[in-house]
Amino acid sequence: IDAGVSLVGEWGSGELLDCAIGGAKWDAGKKVGGVGLVAKSGGKAELRDCWAAGNSRAGIRSCNTASVAILNARTCDNGQFGVLVLDANEVTLKAVEAESNGEYGIHIRGNTEPSIDGCNCTKNGNAGIAFVDHSSGKAASNVCREKRDNGNTAADTAAPSLEGNQCGGNAKHRIRVSAGSRGESKRA
């Protein structure tokens, strides 16, 4: 089993409303698991008012061309990521609270152009919202505070648009755009 709940392929479409998912563990021998909810391989999902906590890797993972809307969700105390998005299209994150995750509140990588709006990413290990690889998309009106490192990060060849985000109280940078990245940051 890859996750506590998996939505896979075109049959993996649907809505999860007012759900709680937690305690998924990584199986090192099989190299699977540890994710509360996975939406992948063409599935279309809407997660509304869901809670994903205490999973050893990620609260929610969307990958491989899934179309996902994550609305008013809470992801906390997961081992690495609150929300992990890999090579997914049509991804919307709105009013997500990603708090106290081991590495990142929201981590975007691969061929992904999400819309991230009104999310609160606090007390995560590295960054509140991170765009890496060749991801892009828009993060607007988010709060990213109290990290060991950065509020928002654009790394590798990522090219996100960061607009009107509140990023303060972080150990290093409010917003970090590293060499090779084409990220753009604007004030509201």
C-alpha positions in Angstrom: 0.0 0.0 0.0 1.4 3.4 -1.1 -0.7 5.5 1.3 -3.5 5.5 3.9 -5.9 6.6 1.0 -5.0 6.4 -2.7 -6.9 7.9 -5.6 -5.3 6.3 -8.7 -6.0 6.6 -12.4 -9.2 7.9 -14.0 -11.2 5.7 -11.6 -9.4 7.4 -8.7 -11.5 10.5 -9.1 -13.8 12.0 -6.5 -14.1 14.1 -3.4 -12.9 13.6 0.1 -14.7 15.9 2.5 -14.1 16.4 6.2 -11.6 13.5 6.4 -8.8 12.7 8.8 -5.8 10.7 7.6 -2.8 9.9 9.8 -0.2 7.5 10.9 1.0 6.1 7.5 4.5 4.6 7.9 7.3 4.3 5.5 8.3 0.7 4.6 12.0 0.9 4.0 12.2 -2.7 2.6 9.5 -2.0 -0.1 10.3 1.7 -0.4 6.7 2.6 -0.2 4.2 4.2 2.2 4.5 7.0 4.7 1.9 9.2 3.0 -1.6 10.0 4.3 -3.3 10.6 0.9 -2.0 10.1 -2.6 -3.7 11.3 -5.8 -1.9 10.1 -9.0 -2.0 8.8 -12.5 -4.8 10.8 -14.1 -7.1 11.0 -11.1 -9.1 14.1 -10.4 -9.7 14.8 -6.8 -11.0 17.5 -4.5 -10.0 17.4 -0.9 -12.0 19.8 1.3 -11.8 20.3 5.0 -9.4 17.3 5.4 -6.7 16.8 8.0 -3.5 14.8 7.4 -1.1 14.5 10.3 1.6 12.2 11.8 2.5 10.5 8.6 6.2 9.5 8.3 6.8 11.1 4.9 3.9 13.4 3.7 0.4 14.4 4.6 -0.8 14.7 1.0 1.0 13.8 -2.2 -0.2 14.6 -5.7 1.8 13.2 -8.6 1.9 12.1 -12.3 -0.7 14.3 -14.0 -3.3 14.3 -11.2 -5.7 17.2 -11.2 -6.2 18.1 -7.6 -7.9 20.9 -5.6 -6.8 20.9 -1.9 -9.1 23.4 -0.1 -9.2 24.4 3.6 -7.0 21.4 4.5 -4.6 21.1 7.5 -1.4 19.1 7.3 0.8 19.0 10.4 3.5 17.0 12.1 4.4 15.0 9.0 7.9 13.6 8.8 8.9 15.6 5.6 6.2 17.4 3.8 2.8 18.8 4.5 1.8 18.8 0.8 4.2 17.3 -1.9 3.3 18.0 -5.5 5.3 16.1 -8.3 4.7 16.5 -12.0 1.1 17.3 -11.6 -1.1 19.7 -13.5 -4.2 21.6 -12.5 -3.2 21.8 -8.9 -5.0 24.3 -6.7 -4.1 24.8 -3.0 -6.3 27.3 -1.2 -6.5 28.0 2.6 -4.2 25.1 3.4 -2.6 25.2 6.9 0.8 23.4 6.7 2.4 23.5 10.2 5.3 21.8 11.9 6.2 19.5 9.1 9.8 18.1 9.2 11.0 19.8 6.0 8.5 21.8 3.9 5.0 23.0 4.4 4.3 22.9 0.6 6.9 21.4 -1.8 6.5 21.8 -5.6 8.7 20.0 -8.0 8.9 18.7 -11.6 6.6 19.9 -14.4 4.1 21.6 -12.1 2.3 25.0 -12.2 0.1 25.2 -9.2 -2.0 28.0 -7.9 -1.3 28.5 -4.1 -3.5 31.1 -2.5 -4.2 32.1 1.1 -2.2 29.3 2.7 -0.6 29.5 6.2 2.8 27.7 6.4 4.4 28.1 9.8 7.0 26.3 11.9 8.1 23.9 9.1 11.7 22.7 9.0 13.1 24.4 5.9 10.6 26.5 3.9 7.0 27.3 4.0 6.6 27.0 0.2 9.4 25.6 -2.0 9.5 25.5 -5.8 12.3 23.3 -7.1 13.4 21.6 -10.3 11.6 23.2 -13.2 8.3 24.0 -11.5 6.5 27.3 -11.8 3.1 28.6 -10.9 1.9 31.3 -8.6 1.9 31.6 -4.8 -0.1 34.6 -3.6 -1.3 36.0 -0.3 0.3 33.2 1.8 1.9 33.5 5.2 5.2 31.7 5.6 6.8 32.3 9.0 9.0 30.8 11.7 11.2 28.4 9.7 14.7 27.2 10.4 15.6 28.5 7.0 13.4 30.4 4.5 9.8 31.6 4.1 9.5 30.9 0.3 12.2 29.3 -1.8 12.8 29.1 -5.6 15.6 26.7 -6.4 17.2 24.9 -9.4 15.5 26.3 -12.5 12.1 26.9 -10.9 10.3 30.0 -12.1 7.4 30.8 -9.7 5.6 34.1 -9.3 5.4 35.0 -5.6 3.0 37.8 -4.9 1.9 39.5 -1.7 3.2 36.7 0.6 4.0 37.5 4.2 7.4 35.9 5.1 8.9 37.0 8.4 10.5 35.6 11.5 12.5 33.0 9.6 16.0 32.1 10.6 17.6 32.9 7.2 15.6 34.6 4.4 12.1 35.8 3.9 12.2 34.8 0.3 15.2 33.0 -1.3 15.7 32.8 -5.0 18.8 30.7 -5.8 21.2 30.8 -8.7 19.6 29.4 -11.9 16.1 30.0 -10.7 14.0 32.6 -12.5 11.6 33.2 -9.7 9.9 36.6 -9.4 8.7 38.2 -6.2 6.2 41.1 -6.0 4.6 42.9 -3.1 0.9 43.2 -2.9 
